[in-house]
Amino acid sequence: MVLDFAMKLSSIHSKETYKITHIEKSELTHRLYDMGIFPNQILEVINRAPLGDPMVIQIDGQLIMLRLSEADLITIE
């Protein structure tokens, strides 16, 4: 199920599926691209650490661990 409202990936706590709508420009943007994270991809939040940082997402069958500072650059719906 893809939800239909925009928010930051860093604010997500539920294990749901989302679409990446935007990635903010910063010094970490190229790192996200290198990990295979691009706009219009569908991702699934798999898990978060007990204190919230880091979080694990899945894109195209690949598990990726993100810090909240990285996840805060990603807008999803």
MDTraj code that builds the backbone (N, CA, C; nanometers):
import mdtraj as md
import numpy as np

residues = "MET VAL LEU ASP PHE ALA MET LYS LEU SER SER ILE HIS SER LYS GLU THR TYR LYS ILE THR HIS ILE GLU LYS SER GLU LEU THR HIS ARG LEU TYR ASP MET GLY ILE PHE PRO ASN GLN ILE LEU GLU VAL ILE ASN ARG ALA PRO LEU GLY ASP PRO MET VAL ILE GLN ILE ASP GLY GLN LEU ILE MET LEU ARG LEU SER GLU ALA ASP LEU ILE THR ILE GLU".split()
xyz = np.array([
    [0.0845, -0.1174, 0.0000],
    [0.0000, 0.0000, 0.0000],
    [0.0893, 0.1241, 0.0000],
    [0.0736, 0.2142, -0.0949],
    [0.1477, 0.3392, -0.1003],
    [0.0565, 0.4489, -0.0482],
    [0.1015, 0.5193, 0.0544],
    [0.0211, 0.6260, 0.1130],
    [0.0315, 0.7514, 0.0283],
    [-0.0658, 0.8433, 0.0427],
    [-0.0750, 0.9573, -0.0480],
    [-0.0620, 1.0914, 0.0247],
    [0.0487, 1.1157, 0.0925],
    [0.0784, 1.2441, 0.1546],
    [0.2290, 1.2554, 0.1711],
    [0.2809, 1.3779, 0.1684],
    [0.4257, 1.3987, 0.1709],
    [0.4752, 1.4171, 0.3146],
    [0.5870, 1.3521, 0.3444],
    [0.6519, 1.3683, 0.4738],
    [0.7971, 1.3234, 0.4618],
    [0.8757, 1.3490, 0.5643],
    [1.0172, 1.3102, 0.5658],
    [1.0300, 1.1636, 0.6070],
    [1.1199, 1.0930, 0.5421],
    [1.1433, 0.9530, 0.5750],
    [1.1881, 0.9376, 0.7204],
    [1.2614, 1.0337, 0.7719],
    [1.3116, 1.0259, 0.9096],
    [1.1997, 1.0245, 1.0135],
    [1.0791, 1.0700, 0.9781],
    [0.9683, 1.0747, 1.0741],
    [0.8847, 0.9472, 1.0755],
    [0.9189, 0.8504, 0.9911],
    [0.8405, 0.7276, 0.9783],
    [0.8821, 0.6257, 1.0843],
    [0.7836, 0.5667, 1.1496],
    [0.8100, 0.4612, 1.2474],
    [0.7410, 0.3304, 1.2094],
    [0.6440, 0.3374, 1.1188],
    [0.5700, 0.2176, 1.0819],
    [0.6380, 0.1427, 0.9683],
    [0.6115, 0.0156, 0.9612],
    [0.6686, -0.0689, 0.8561],
    [0.5712, -0.0692, 0.7390],
    [0.5816, 0.0321, 0.6541],
    [0.4924, 0.0503, 0.5404],
    [0.5747, 0.0714, 0.4137],
    [0.5051, 0.0852, 0.3014],
    [0.5672, 0.1112, 0.1723],
    [0.5389, 0.2547, 0.1326],
    [0.6408, 0.3230, 0.0791],
    [0.6304, 0.4642, 0.0430],
    [0.6981, 0.4893, -0.0912],
    [0.6638, 0.6004, -0.1538],
    [0.7273, 0.6432, -0.2783],
    [0.8144, 0.7651, -0.2484],
    [0.9373, 0.7643, -0.2981],
    [1.0272, 0.8791, -0.2818],
    [0.9837, 0.9863, -0.3811],
    [0.9508, 1.1045, -0.3310],
    [0.9082, 1.2130, -0.4193],
    [1.0174, 1.3160, -0.4426],
    [1.1099, 1.3294, -0.3467],
    [1.2121, 1.4332, -0.3597],
    [1.3301, 1.3984, -0.2692],
    [1.4502, 1.4334, -0.3145],
    [1.5711, 1.4241, -0.2322],
    [1.6345, 1.5620, -0.2295],
    [1.6459, 1.6189, -0.1090],
    [1.7030, 1.7533, -0.0953],
    [1.8509, 1.7537, -0.1322],
    [1.8955, 1.8657, -0.1838],
    [2.0375, 1.8827, -0.2171],
    [2.1158, 1.9119, -0.0895],
    [2.2233, 1.8382, -0.0688],
    [2.3141, 1.8610, 0.0432],
    [2.4439, 1.7875, 0.0143],
    [2.5345, 1.7898, 0.1100],
    [2.6602, 1.7187, 0.0917],
    [2.6395, 1.5666, 0.0955],
    [2.5236, 1.5210, 0.1424],
    [2.4941, 1.3776, 0.1491],
    [2.4173, 1.3255, 0.0282],
    [2.3721, 1.4143, -0.0603],
    [2.2888, 1.3735, -0.1731],
    [2.3587, 1.2711, -0.2616],
    [2.4846, 1.2944, -0.2939],
    [2.5573, 1.1999, -0.3796],
    [2.5750, 1.0652, -0.3112],
    [2.5876, 1.0653, -0.1804],
    [2.5972, 0.9390, -0.1050],
    [2.4678, 0.8589, -0.1210],
    [2.3537, 0.9267, -0.1145],
    [2.2252, 0.8581, -0.1328],
    [2.2142, 0.8010, -0.2739],
    [2.2541, 0.8805, -0.3729],
    [2.2520, 0.8325, -0.5113],
    [2.3448, 0.7120, -0.5291],
    [2.4619, 0.7168, -0.4663],
    [2.5560, 0.6052, -0.4753],
    [2.4986, 0.4773, -0.4139],
    [2.4114, 0.4926, -0.3135],
    [2.3474, 0.3766, -0.2508],
    [2.2289, 0.3262, -0.3333],
    [2.1940, 0.3977, -0.4405],
    [2.0838, 0.3549, -0.5256],
    [1.9497, 0.4126, -0.4874],
    [1.9505, 0.5249, -0.4158],
    [1.8264, 0.5886, -0.3724],
    [1.7992, 0.7082, -0.4629],
    [1.6860, 0.7021, -0.5354],
    [1.6494, 0.8058, -0.6318],
    [1.5015, 0.8401, -0.6190],
    [1.4602, 0.9597, -0.6637],
    [1.3174, 0.9933, -0.6658],
    [1.2381, 0.8942, -0.7507],
    [1.1123, 0.8794, -0.7181],
    [1.0142, 0.7924, -0.7837],
    [1.0334, 0.6444, -0.7562],
    [1.1246, 0.6078, -0.6676],
    [1.1390, 0.4678, -0.6292],
    [1.0430, 0.4365, -0.5151],
    [1.0038, 0.3101, -0.5069],
    [0.9217, 0.2626, -0.3966],
    [1.0146, 0.1988, -0.2939],
    [0.9976, 0.2370, -0.1676],
    [1.0786, 0.1795, -0.0608],
    [0.9877, 0.1247, 0.0478],
    [1.0430, 0.0347, 0.1230],
    [0.9718, -0.0207, 0.2377],
    [1.0574, 0.0008, 0.3614],
    [0.9970, 0.0553, 0.4660],
    [1.0672, 0.0693, 0.5929],
    [1.0648, -0.0670, 0.6601],
    [1.1821, -0.1220, 0.6887],
    [1.1939, -0.2558, 0.7459],
    [1.2024, -0.2501, 0.8975],
    [1.2871, -0.1622, 0.9506],
    [1.3080, -0.1576, 1.0945],
    [1.3787, -0.0290, 1.1334],
    [1.3689, 0.0055, 1.2601],
    [1.4444, 0.1170, 1.3184],
    [1.5136, 0.0660, 1.4435],
    [1.6280, 0.1237, 1.4727],
    [1.6989, 0.0890, 1.5954],
    [1.6134, 0.1308, 1.7155],
    [1.6346, 0.0702, 1.8317],
    [1.5528, 0.1033, 1.9491],
    [1.5477, 0.2532, 1.9813],
    [1.6547, 0.3247, 1.9579],
    [1.6541, 0.4690, 1.9836],
    [1.6215, 0.5490, 1.8579],
    [1.5859, 0.4797, 1.7485],
    [1.5410, 0.5465, 1.6270],
    [1.6461, 0.5654, 1.5198],
    [1.7716, 0.5589, 1.5535],
    [1.8786, 0.5861, 1.4566],
    [1.9813, 0.4737, 1.4651],
    [2.0098, 0.4018, 1.3579],
    [1.9673, 0.4200, 1.2188],
    [1.8362, 0.3463, 1.1886],
    [1.7967, 0.3541, 1.0615],
    [1.6790, 0.2816, 1.0154],
    [1.7178, 0.1972, 0.8947],
    [1.6434, 0.0893, 0.8722],
    [1.6692, 0.0003, 0.7598],
    [1.5519, 0.0097, 0.6631],
    [1.5846, 0.0341, 0.5346],
    [1.4830, 0.0377, 0.4306],
    [1.5180, -0.0664, 0.3251],
    [1.4201, -0.1000, 0.2436],
    [1.4438, -0.1920, 0.1338],
    [1.3984, -0.1257, 0.0046],
    [1.4887, -0.1233, -0.0945],
    [1.4596, -0.0705, -0.2279],
    [1.5060, -0.1743, -0.3287],
    [1.4172, -0.2144, -0.4167],
    [1.4496, -0.3134, -0.5205],
    [1.5147, -0.4391, -0.4634],
    [1.4659, -0.4852, -0.3491],
    [1.5172, -0.6064, -0.2881],
    [1.6470, -0.5909, -0.2123],
    [1.6998, -0.4696, -0.2069],
    [1.8270, -0.4436, -0.1394],
    [1.8014, -0.3725, -0.0070],
    [1.8604, -0.4238, 0.1013],
    [1.8489, -0.3596, 0.2315],
    [1.9527, -0.2495, 0.2443],
    [1.9085, -0.1319, 0.2904],
    [1.9967, -0.0166, 0.3047],
    [1.9756, 0.0419, 0.4435],
    [2.0838, 0.0671, 0.5147],
    [2.0759, 0.1294, 0.6453],
    [2.1060, 0.2787, 0.6303],
    [2.0167, 0.3611, 0.6844],
    [2.0323, 0.5065, 0.6754],
    [2.0373, 0.5694, 0.8135],
    [2.1225, 0.6678, 0.8295],
    [2.1188, 0.7521, 0.9486],
    [1.9987, 0.8451, 0.9354],
    [1.9491, 0.8961, 1.0458],
    [1.8356, 0.9881, 1.0387],
    [1.8708, 1.1162, 0.9652],
    [1.9971, 1.1584, 0.9712],
    [2.0389, 1.2778, 0.8974],
    [2.0256, 1.2554, 0.7471],
    [2.0486, 1.1324, 0.7015],
    [2.0314, 1.0987, 0.5603],
    [1.8824, 1.0841, 0.5260],
    [1.8093, 1.0159, 0.6137],
    [1.6655, 0.9961, 0.5905],
    [1.5887, 1.1280, 0.5916],
    [1.6405, 1.2278, 0.6625],
    [1.5745, 1.3580, 0.6698],
    [1.5801, 1.4334, 0.5368],
    [1.6672, 1.3930, 0.4465],
    [1.6779, 1.4556, 0.3143],
    [1.5756, 1.3993, 0.2153],
    [1.5096, 1.2899, 0.2512],
    [1.4204, 1.2183, 0.1608],
    [1.2753, 1.2489, 0.1931],
    [1.2030, 1.3025, 0.0960],
    [1.0598, 1.3270, 0.1100],
    [0.9852, 1.2112, 0.0453],
    [0.8867, 1.1597, 0.1169],
    [0.8114, 1.0445, 0.0691],
    [0.6622, 1.0731, 0.0710],
    [0.5879, 0.9889, 0.0015],
    [0.4415, 0.9938, 0.0126],
    [0.3872, 0.8535, 0.0163],
])
top = md.Topology()
chain = top.add_chain()
for i, resn in enumerate(residues, 1):
    res = top.add_residue(resn, chain, resSeq=i)
    for name in ("N", "CA", "C"):
        top.add_atom(name, md.element.get_by_symbol(name[0]), res)
traj = md.Trajectory(xyz[None], top)
